[in-house]
């Protein structure tokens, strides 16, 4: 008996949150409303990293992060 090889698969790129454009919270390569929803849901919190809406990585989600999002919106 020979082992059955696994089915062939096509690799897909999974976005890594926070590694794309400034303001891109979900890592999909676009700065859009989905990223705004992430920013607003963390607004006023002490969290870090773009995936949490802290686009300038200062440990706080605030208006400065909104400016970064707005400056890159649609890109």
TATAQUI-V791053 format. One record per residue. RES is the residue in three letters. PHI is phi in radians with two decimals (999 if undefined). PSI is psi in radians with two decimals (none if undefined). OMEGA is omega as a letter, one per 30 degrees, with the letter a starting at -180 (* if undefined). Layout:
res={RES RES}
phi={PHI PHI}
psi={PSI PSI}
omega={OMEGA OMEGA}
//
This chain:
res={UNK UNK UNK UNK UNK UNK UNK UNK UNK UNK UNK UNK UNK UNK UNK UNK UNK UNK UNK UNK UNK UNK UNK UNK UNK UNK UNK UNK UNK UNK UNK UNK UNK UNK UNK UNK UNK UNK UNK UNK UNK UNK UNK UNK UNK UNK UNK UNK UNK UNK UNK UNK UNK UNK UNK UNK UNK UNK UNK UNK UNK UNK UNK UNK UNK UNK UNK UNK UNK UNK UNK UNK UNK UNK UNK}
phi={999 -1.69 -1.15 -1.42 -1.21 -1.16 -1.09 -1.16 -2.30 -1.73 -1.12 -2.11 -1.45 -1.71 -1.10 -1.76 -0.95 1.47 -1.91 -1.75 -1.32 -1.01 1.65 -1.64 -1.27 -1.67 1.23 -1.57 1.49 -2.26 -1.85 -2.60 -1.06 -1.09 -1.25 -1.06 -1.07 -1.18 -1.05 -1.15 -1.25 -1.92 -0.95 1.50 -1.61 -1.67 -2.32 -2.32 1.74 -1.00 -1.12 -1.83 1.58 -1.60 -1.26 -1.78 0.95 -1.74 1.54 -2.47 -1.64 -2.56 -1.07 -1.09 -1.22 -1.07 -1.06 -1.10 -1.05 -1.08 -1.13 -1.93 -0.99 1.53 -1.56}
psi={2.23 2.49 2.54 2.20 2.63 2.67 2.55 2.44 2.69 2.11 2.44 2.51 2.13 2.15 2.45 2.02 2.38 0.07 0.13 -2.34 2.69 2.27 -0.10 1.59 -0.61 0.02 0.41 0.08 0.06 2.56 1.92 -2.90 -0.55 -0.65 -0.64 -0.74 -0.63 -0.78 -0.88 -0.56 -0.31 0.02 2.29 -0.05 2.69 1.50 2.92 2.73 2.50 -0.54 -0.31 0.11 0.05 1.39 -0.36 0.10 0.70 0.10 0.09 2.37 1.96 -2.92 -0.54 -0.62 -0.63 -0.74 -0.70 -0.80 -0.86 -0.70 -0.42 0.04 2.30 -0.06 none}
omega={l l l l l l l l l a l l l a l a l a a a l a a a a l a l l l a a l l l l l l a a l a l a l l l l l a l a l a l l l l a l a a l l l l l l a a a a l a *}
//
